[in-house]
């Protein structure tokens, strides 16, 4: 359960403010981003064949980045001598910076794939086979390799790795944590083939993580949930395509929060589940599986028909 400190109320106010700022920024900037994408001709047909703005998840990246920057500034303010000790209610400066780096890096890799990539190859295996058999390096492969390197770098620089340095889990934890970040980013991307599906998955996972998160990590979690809620209606109505730029960053940040909050064994369990899900989707249709389940089908369709 969430622990409290003598200045816990400051942390909770900062967390609620981060959620509100993220939601307002995502909702407001989405209007501007969609207009710019349409003017630039960056549109793509959705699963219904209707042309809608692509890469609209850029608004999510911008909104979350701005919110994290505000948290960094707030932490610097709370570190003033007269406020000594109050900064401890927020995520550490390193965690905030790594979350920002992950957001911008994964977002940029996703944006490149959204605007320059083709859909000739699908799935991780498809992009690798395209390279090995035809010698073609796709933007999807660049995204996968770049995202993997970025995820491993963040796992190496995170404070949790330094804390594990005295035991035998240390080296293994880099690979495990990096894979969780990278595969979670790809998993949310795989969900993003129907309006609202990926964001519903993000909200469910973030909500469950919120229950067990220490209070110091709540500001980042609520900032993430805030930008999702600010964008949710537009995505559910199918008015814009979040694209890889949005899905990649959302999944990567969620993966990072998982490795920060969970211990090594719990993170390994998450990795095992992600590997199983990816193995399934390489050979089977995720949409078909959802349609065959009454509960998953209801959850997937909730709010979508009414919004059309």
C-alpha positions in Angstrom: 0.0 0.0 0.0 1.0 3.6 -0.4 3.1 5.0 2.4 2.9 8.5 3.7 5.5 10.9 5.0 5.3 14.0 7.3 4.9 16.1 4.1 2.7 13.5 2.4 0.0 16.0 1.6 2.4 18.0 -0.6 3.1 14.8 -2.6 -0.6 14.1 -3.1 -1.4 17.7 -4.1 1.5 17.5 -6.6 0.2 14.2 -7.9 -3.4 15.5 -8.4 -2.0 18.6 -10.0 0.2 16.6 -12.4 -2.9 14.5 -13.4 -4.9 17.7 -14.0 -2.2 19.5 -15.9 -1.5 16.4 -18.1 -5.2 16.0 -18.9 -5.7 19.7 -19.8 -2.6 19.8 -21.9 -3.4 16.6 -23.8 -7.0 17.8 -24.5 -5.9 21.3 -25.6 -2.8 20.4 -27.6 -4.6 17.6 -29.4 -6.8 20.1 -31.2 -3.7 21.9 -32.5 -1.8 18.8 -33.4 -4.7 17.3 -35.4 -5.1 20.6 -37.3 -1.4 20.7 -38.1 -1.4 17.0 -39.2 -4.4 17.5 -41.5 -2.8 20.6 -43.1 0.4 18.7 -43.7 -1.5 15.8 -45.3 -0.5 13.3 -42.7 -3.7 11.3 -42.7 -4.3 7.5 -42.9 -7.3 5.3 -43.3 -8.5 3.7 -40.1 -9.8 0.2 -39.8 -13.2 1.4 -41.2 -11.5 3.0 -44.2 -12.1 6.6 -43.1 -9.1 9.0 -43.4 -8.1 10.5 -40.1 -5.0 12.4 -38.8 -2.1 10.0 -38.1 0.5 10.4 -35.3 -1.9 12.4 -33.2 -0.2 10.8 -30.1 2.3 13.6 -30.5 0.0 15.6 -28.3 0.3 13.0 -25.6 4.1 13.1 -25.8 4.1 16.9 -25.5 1.6 17.0 -22.7 3.4 14.3 -20.6 6.8 15.9 -21.2 5.6 19.3 -20.1 4.0 17.7 -17.0 7.3 15.9 -16.1 9.2 19.2 -16.6 6.9 20.9 -14.1 7.5 18.1 -11.6 11.3 18.5 -12.1 10.9 22.3 -11.4 8.7 21.6 -8.4 11.3 19.2 -7.0 14.0 21.8 -7.5 11.9 24.3 -5.5 11.2 21.8 -2.7 15.0 21.2 -2.4 15.5 24.8 -1.2 17.1 24.9 2.2 14.0 26.4 3.9 12.0 23.5 2.5 14.5 20.8 3.3 13.0 17.3 3.2 9.9 18.1 1.2 11.4 17.0 -2.1 11.3 13.4 -0.9 7.6 13.2 -1.5 8.2 13.3 -5.3 10.0 10.8 -7.6 13.7 11.2 -7.6 15.3 13.6 -10.0 16.9 10.7 -11.8 13.5 9.0 -12.2 11.9 12.1 -13.6 14.8 12.7 -16.1 14.8 9.1 -17.2 11.0 9.2 -17.7 11.4 12.3 -19.8 14.2 10.8 -21.9 12.2 7.7 -22.4 9.2 9.7 -23.5 11.0 11.8 -26.0 13.1 9.0 -27.3 10.3 6.5 -27.8 8.0 9.2 -29.1 10.5 10.2 -31.7 11.1 6.6 -32.9 7.3 6.1 -33.1 6.9 9.3 -35.0 9.5 8.3 -37.6 7.6 5.0 -38.1 4.2 6.8 -38.3 5.3 9.3 -40.9 7.9 7.4 -43.0 7.1 3.8 -42.5 5.2 1.4 -44.6 2.9 -1.5 -43.5 4.4 -4.1 -45.8 5.9 -5.9 -42.8 3.9 -6.6 -39.6 5.0 -7.6 -36.2 8.5 -7.8 -34.8 9.2 -11.0 -36.7 8.0 -9.5 -40.0 10.5 -6.6 -39.7 13.4 -8.9 -38.9 12.5 -11.2 -41.8 12.3 -8.3 -44.1 15.9 -7.4 -43.2 17.3 -10.9 -43.2 15.6 -12.1 -46.4 15.5 -8.9 -48.5 18.1 -6.8 -46.9 15.6 -4.0 -46.3 15.8 -2.0 -43.1 12.3 -0.9 -42.2 11.4 2.0 -40.0 9.8 -0.6 -37.8 13.1 -2.4 -37.4 14.8 0.9 -36.6 12.1 1.6 -34.0 12.5 -1.9 -32.5 16.3 -1.7 -32.3 16.4 1.9 -31.2 13.7 1.3 -28.6 15.5 -1.7 -27.3 18.8 0.2 -26.9 17.0 3.1 -25.2 15.1 0.7 -22.8 18.3 -1.1 -21.8 20.1 2.3 -21.2 17.3 3.5 -19.0 17.3 0.2 -17.1 21.1 0.5 -16.6 20.8 4.2 -15.4 17.9 3.6 -13.1 18.5 3.7 -9.3 17.1 0.3 -8.8 20.0 -1.3 -10.7 22.5 0.4 -8.4 20.5 -0.8 -5.4 20.8 -4.4 -6.7 24.5 -4.2 -7.3 25.4 -6.2 -4.2 23.5 -9.3 -5.2 23.4 -11.8 -8.0 20.3 -10.4 -9.7 22.2 -7.2 -10.8 23.3 -8.1 -14.3 20.2 -10.1 -15.1 18.0 -7.3 -13.9 19.3 -5.0 -16.7 18.1 -7.4 -19.4 14.8 -8.1 -17.6 14.0 -4.5 -16.9 15.0 -3.4 -20.4 12.9 -6.1 -22.0 9.9 -5.2 -19.9 10.2 -1.5 -21.0 10.6 -2.4 -24.7 8.0 -5.2 -24.9 5.4 -3.1 -23.0 5.9 -0.4 -25.5 5.3 -2.9 -28.3 2.4 -4.5 -26.5 0.5 -1.2 -26.3 1.3 -0.6 -29.9 -0.3 -4.0 -30.8 -3.4 -3.1 -28.9 -3.8 0.2 -30.8 -5.7 -1.2 -33.8 -9.2 -0.1 -32.6 -10.4 3.2 -31.1 -9.9 3.3 -27.4 -8.5 -0.2 -27.1 -4.9 0.7 -26.2 -5.9 3.5 -23.9 -8.4 1.2 -22.0 -5.5 -1.2 -21.5 -3.3 1.6 -20.3 -5.8 2.8 -17.8 -6.5 -0.7 -16.4 -2.8 -1.4 -16.0 -2.0 2.0 -14.6 -4.9 1.8 -12.2 -3.7 -1.6 -10.8 -0.2 -0.3 -10.5 -1.5 2.7 -8.6 -2.9 0.5 -5.9 0.5 -0.9 -5.0 2.7 2.1 -5.9 4.6 3.9 -3.1 3.4 7.5 -2.7 6.6 8.9 -4.3 5.7 7.3 -7.6 2.1 8.5 -7.7 2.8 11.9 -9.3 4.3 10.2 -12.4 1.5 7.6 -12.5 -1.3 10.2 -12.3 0.5 12.4 -14.9 0.4 9.4 -17.2 -3.2 8.6 -16.5 -4.1 12.3 -16.9 -2.8 12.6 -20.4 -4.6 9.4 -21.3 -7.9 10.7 -19.9 -7.4 14.1 -21.7 -7.0 12.3 -25.0 -9.4 9.4 -24.4 -12.6 10.8 -25.9 -10.9 11.7 -29.2 -9.4 8.3 -29.6 -12.6 6.5 -28.6 -14.5 8.5 -31.2 -12.0 7.5 -33.9 -11.4 11.2 -34.8 -7.6 10.7 -34.8 -5.0 7.9 -34.9 -2.7 7.9 -31.8 -0.1 6.1 -33.8 3.2 4.6 -32.8 4.3 7.9 -31.4 1.7 7.7 -28.7 1.5 4.0 -28.1 5.3 3.5 -27.9 5.8 6.3 -25.4 2.8 5.2 -23.2 3.9 1.6 -23.1 7.5 2.4 -22.4 6.7 4.8 -19.5 4.3 2.2 -18.0 7.1 -0.4 -18.4 9.5 1.9 -16.6 7.1 2.5 -13.8 6.7 -1.3 -13.4 10.4 -1.8 -13.0 10.6 1.0 -10.5 7.7 -0.2 -8.4 8.1 -4.0 -8.6 10.9 -6.2 -7.3 13.1 -8.4 -9.6 11.0 -11.5 -9.3 7.7 -9.6 -9.9 9.3 -7.9 -12.9 10.4 -11.4 -14.3 6.7 -12.5 -14.0 5.6 -9.5 -16.0 8.3 -10.3 -18.6 7.1 -13.9 -18.9 3.5 -12.7 -19.5 4.7 -10.2 -22.1 6.7 -12.8 -23.9 3.7 -15.2 -24.0 1.4 -12.4 -25.3 3.9 -11.5 -28.1 4.3 -15.2 -29.0 0.5 -15.5 -29.3 0.1 -12.4 -31.4 2.8 -13.5 -33.9 0.5 -16.4 -34.9 -3.0 -15.4 -34.0 -5.2 -12.4 -34.3 -5.6 -10.4 -31.1 -8.8 -8.8 -32.4 -10.4 -12.2 -33.1 -9.5 -13.4 -29.6 -11.2 -10.3 -28.1 -14.3 -10.8 -30.2 -14.6 -14.4 -29.1 -14.6 -13.4 -25.4 -17.9 -11.9 -24.1 -16.2 -9.8 -21.4 -13.3 -8.6 -23.5 -15.6 -7.9 -26.4 -17.9 -5.8 -24.2 -15.0 -3.9 -22.7 -13.5 -3.3 -26.1 -16.7 -2.0 -27.6 -17.7 0.1 -24.5 -18.3 3.7 -25.5 -17.2 3.2 -29.1 -20.5 2.8 -30.9 -22.1 5.6 -29.0 -19.3 7.9 -29.9 -19.4 7.3 -33.6 
